[in-house]
C-alpha cells in the first residue's frame, strides 16, 4: 500500500516550517516529518473494517498546509493526542475490495467516498458505547471521544493506491455520478455545509472571499441554496475570476480598494480613520471566508452588516492576532464550519453527501472545468508543485488519477 503521511514530530515540523518558504523541496528530505512509503498489506484489523482501492483524489489546501507545515504546533487541535499521524488525501473516491465479516454497509465493488477517515476517529469507528452527543446526531466530525485511542487505527489515505478504514468512516458514492463529480463531492460537501451554517436569504447580498476550489464551490452552494441572493466574490487571479462567474457569482470586487468597493455594492458607508483601516456600516448580510487568515477574518468582520454573520470556511492553521471588536460592537456572528456531517435540508436531517448528490443530479452544482490538472501518483512531486503555484499554473483543482 503506497501512502504519503506526516508524523507529528515537532522538531522536524519546526525545521520544515522554517525552511519551506525558501526551499519547498525540504518536505521530501530526511529533515521532514513527511514519509512516502510502500506499507505492507496487513489483514483487516477488525470485523467491521474495509479495504478500498483508490480511483482518484484531489490535492487540498489542508493537505499542503500539513506537508509544508503551514501549521503552528501551539494551536488547539495540535494538543489532542489523536492527531499524531496524518495520511494525506481525503478528496477521494474509491472502490471497496475487501470487507470484514461484521461489515453491513458495504460489499466488494461498491464505490465510496471518504467521510470522517481524515478528520479522525469517532465513537462509532472506535465502537464506543454510549456514543457522545455529536455522534448520536451524526456529526462525527465533532466527536468528543476523537482522541480516546480505542481500538485499531486505519492506514493509508487518498494520496496512494488505497486505505483501510472502519465502515463508518466512509460513505456510499452514488453510482450514477461521473468520476469527476464523485472526486469533488467531498469539497462540495464542505462548501454546502458552510453555506447551510448561515444560509443566504432572497435579496440579500453575500460575499465569498477566496476563489480556490472551496470558494468556487461555496459560490455554487450559495446559488443552489438561494437562487435569488446577490453573490460577490474576491478573487486573486484572473482564472479564478472567470471560474467564479461560471459558478454563479454576480460581482467581482476590486481587491485594490476593497472597503470602498464593499460600501458601494452594499449601499453602506465607509468610514476611514487615522492609524486604522476603517470600517463599513451597512455591509454584507453573510460573508463566507474561504481563506481564514488574520487579514481576511478581520476584514470580514468589518464588512459584515450589524447583526450579520461571518462563516469561517477556510482556516489558517496558525495562531493569529485580529480585531474582534465587531463581534461585540456590531453583534456580528462569527461561525465555524468543519468538514461535513448532518444538517437540516428542506425540513429533514440529511447527510451532506446526500444533499450534494441531489444538487449534482439537478445540475445545481457541477465539476465542469474545475479539475484543471491530472497526474499519476508516481508524479506526486510535480502534482503538488502544480497545486502550490496557482499564479503560474492557472490551477484550480489538481487530482491524482489511479
Secondary structure, 3 states (H helix, E strand, C coil): CEEEEEECCHHHHHHHHHHCCCCHHHHHCCCCCEEEEECCCCCCCCCCEEEEEEEEEECCHHHHHHHCCCCCCCCHHHHCCCCCEEECCCEEEEEEEEECCCCCCCCCCCEEEECCCCCCCCCCCCCCCCCCHHHHCCCHHHCCCCCCCCCCCCCECCCECEEEEEHHHEEECCCCCCHHHHHCHHHHHHHHHHHHHCCCCCCCEEEEECCCHHHHHHHHHHHHHCCCCEEEEECCCHHHHHHHHHHCCCEECCCCCHHHHHHHHHCCEEEEECCEEEEEECCEEEEEECCCCHHHHHHHHHHEEEEEEEEECCCCCCCCCCCCHHHHHCCCEEEECCCCCEEEECCEEEEHHHHHHHHHHCCCCCCCCCEEEEECHHHHHHHHHHHCCHHHHCCCEEEEEC
